[in-house]
């Protein structure tokens, strides 16, 4: 389901690094309200669910939140 390739999808050339923008991007993905936090909340809530439909939905949503992190 997941594929790891150690190469960038698009070439990146940073001419002028901007630490403030980098801080915003990092907090959007890894901060408390970011993609990784949301993914972990969904995937941990599935263990408390009792209905198989709810478990499947939480797994799907948690995986969907996690997948964009792999392709950044």
Short mmCIF file of the C-alpha atoms (twelve columns), coordinates in Angstrom:
data_MODEL
# 
_entry.id   MODEL 
# 
loop_
_atom_site.group_PDB 
_atom_site.id 
_atom_site.type_symbol 
_atom_site.label_atom_id 
_atom_site.label_alt_id 
_atom_site.label_comp_id 
_atom_site.label_asym_id 
_atom_site.label_seq_id 
_atom_site.Cartn_x 
_atom_site.Cartn_y 
_atom_site.Cartn_z 
_atom_site.pdbx_PDB_model_num 
ATOM 1  C CA . UNK A 1  0.000   0.000  0.000  1 
ATOM 2  C CA . UNK A 2  2.895   2.381  0.687  1 
ATOM 3  C CA . UNK A 3  5.891   2.789  -1.542 1 
ATOM 4  C CA . UNK A 4  9.190   4.334  -0.435 1 
ATOM 5  C CA . UNK A 5  11.486  5.744  -3.066 1 
ATOM 6  C CA . UNK A 6  14.371  7.955  -2.018 1 
ATOM 7  C CA . UNK A 7  13.924  10.551 -4.742 1 
ATOM 8  C CA . UNK A 8  11.887  13.688 -5.187 1 
ATOM 9  C CA . UNK A 9  8.888   13.692 -7.485 1 
ATOM 10 C CA . UNK A 10 9.825   17.167 -8.706 1 
ATOM 11 C CA . UNK A 11 13.272  18.767 -8.569 1 
ATOM 12 C CA . UNK A 12 13.577  21.401 -5.848 1 
ATOM 13 C CA . UNK A 13 15.945  24.331 -6.067 1 
ATOM 14 C CA . UNK A 14 15.745  26.748 -3.150 1 
ATOM 15 C CA . UNK A 15 17.317  30.076 -4.060 1 
ATOM 16 C CA . UNK A 16 16.290  32.132 -1.030 1 
ATOM 17 C CA . UNK A 17 15.533  30.083 2.112  1 
ATOM 18 C CA . UNK A 18 12.842  31.595 4.320  1 
ATOM 19 C CA . UNK A 19 12.819  30.249 7.910  1 
ATOM 20 C CA . UNK A 20 9.401   31.756 8.703  1 
ATOM 21 C CA . UNK A 21 7.733   30.004 5.777  1 
ATOM 22 C CA . UNK A 22 9.511   26.763 6.677  1 
ATOM 23 C CA . UNK A 23 8.172   27.067 10.223 1 
ATOM 24 C CA . UNK A 24 4.600   27.434 8.904  1 
ATOM 25 C CA . UNK A 25 4.945   24.434 6.594  1 
ATOM 26 C CA . UNK A 26 6.394   22.220 9.327  1 
ATOM 27 C CA . UNK A 27 3.629   23.171 11.764 1 
ATOM 28 C CA . UNK A 28 0.958   22.442 9.119  1 
ATOM 29 C CA . UNK A 29 2.217   18.890 8.685  1 
ATOM 30 C CA . UNK A 30 3.603   17.960 12.075 1 
ATOM 31 C CA . UNK A 31 2.023   20.414 14.496 1 
ATOM 32 C CA . UNK A 32 -0.830  19.640 16.897 1 
ATOM 33 C CA . UNK A 33 -3.433  20.475 14.252 1 
ATOM 34 C CA . UNK A 34 -1.417  19.105 11.343 1 
ATOM 35 C CA . UNK A 35 -1.771  16.104 9.066  1 
ATOM 36 C CA . UNK A 36 0.261   13.736 11.220 1 
ATOM 37 C CA . UNK A 37 -1.663  14.623 14.389 1 
ATOM 38 C CA . UNK A 38 -4.999  14.108 12.639 1 
ATOM 39 C CA . UNK A 39 -3.859  10.791 11.205 1 
ATOM 40 C CA . UNK A 40 -2.760  9.482  14.595 1 
ATOM 41 C CA . UNK A 41 -6.051  10.571 16.217 1 
ATOM 42 C CA . UNK A 42 -8.134  8.724  13.627 1 
ATOM 43 C CA . UNK A 43 -5.986  5.603  13.727 1 
ATOM 44 C CA . UNK A 44 -5.987  5.455  17.537 1 
ATOM 45 C CA . UNK A 45 -9.765  6.024  17.778 1 
ATOM 46 C CA . UNK A 46 -10.427 2.962  15.634 1 
ATOM 47 C CA . UNK A 47 -9.330  0.708  18.494 1 
ATOM 48 C CA . UNK A 48 -12.139 2.031  20.713 1 
ATOM 49 C CA . UNK A 49 -14.827 1.603  18.039 1 
ATOM 50 C CA . UNK A 50 -17.197 -1.350 18.261 1 
ATOM 51 C CA . UNK A 51 -18.823 -1.428 14.814 1 
ATOM 52 C CA . UNK A 52 -16.864 -2.741 11.853 1 
ATOM 53 C CA . UNK A 53 -18.149 0.060  9.581  1 
ATOM 54 C CA . UNK A 54 -16.819 2.686  11.983 1 
ATOM 55 C CA . UNK A 55 -13.484 0.884  12.300 1 
ATOM 56 C CA . UNK A 56 -13.162 0.734  8.517  1 
ATOM 57 C CA . UNK A 57 -14.056 4.394  8.099  1 
ATOM 58 C CA . UNK A 58 -11.577 5.550  10.755 1 
ATOM 59 C CA . UNK A 59 -8.864  3.405  9.192  1 
ATOM 60 C CA . UNK A 60 -9.559  4.824  5.728  1 
ATOM 61 C CA . UNK A 61 -9.634  8.441  6.918  1 
ATOM 62 C CA . UNK A 62 -6.513  8.013  9.067  1 
ATOM 63 C CA . UNK A 63 -4.641  6.433  6.188  1 
ATOM 64 C CA . UNK A 64 -5.774  9.190  3.829  1 
ATOM 65 C CA . UNK A 65 -4.477  11.835 6.246  1 
ATOM 66 C CA . UNK A 66 -1.159  10.002 6.508  1 
ATOM 67 C CA . UNK A 67 -0.531  9.336  2.800  1 
ATOM 68 C CA . UNK A 68 0.102   12.981 1.738  1 
ATOM 69 C CA . UNK A 69 2.984   13.095 4.232  1 
ATOM 70 C CA . UNK A 70 4.776   10.379 2.275  1 
ATOM 71 C CA . UNK A 71 4.637   12.310 -0.972 1 
ATOM 72 C CA . UNK A 72 5.814   15.743 0.191  1 
# 
